[in-house]
Amino acid sequence: MAGNISPVTGIISEESVILEFGEHEGRTIEDIAGIDPDFYQRLVDENQKGSFSIRRHRDKTFRLYLNPMSKMDH
């Protein structure tokens, strides 16, 4: 993903962003793209709807959170 803009995380590398919900909680977005391409595509689609936010966690990692008003099921 080096040099590219991610359709899920924007300018933050997919290997640096950890999912904070659902069946893949705790995995990086990069890992999810490789093991579950259908779910990754759902993340892309939902991101375009504004369903997520990325925040820097206390441990300095980036975390992808589901916005509380999102209609996406986990």
CORPESUL-V962553 format. One record per backbone hydrogen bond with DSSP energy under -1.0 kcal/mol. NH is the residue of the N-H (numbers start at 0). CO is the residue of the C=O. If there is no record, write none. Layout:
# CORPESUL-V962553
((NH:CO) (NH:CO))
This chain:
# CORPESUL-V962553
((3:0) (5:9) (9:5) (11:8) (15:12) (17:61) (18:26) (19:63) (24:21) (25:18) (26:23) (28:16) (29:13) (31:27) (32:28) (33:29) (34:30) (35:31) (39:35) (40:36) (41:37) (42:38) (43:39) (44:40) (45:41) (46:42) (47:43) (49:46) (50:45) (52:64) (54:62) (56:60) (59:56) (61:15) (62:54) (63:17) (64:52) (66:50) (69:66))
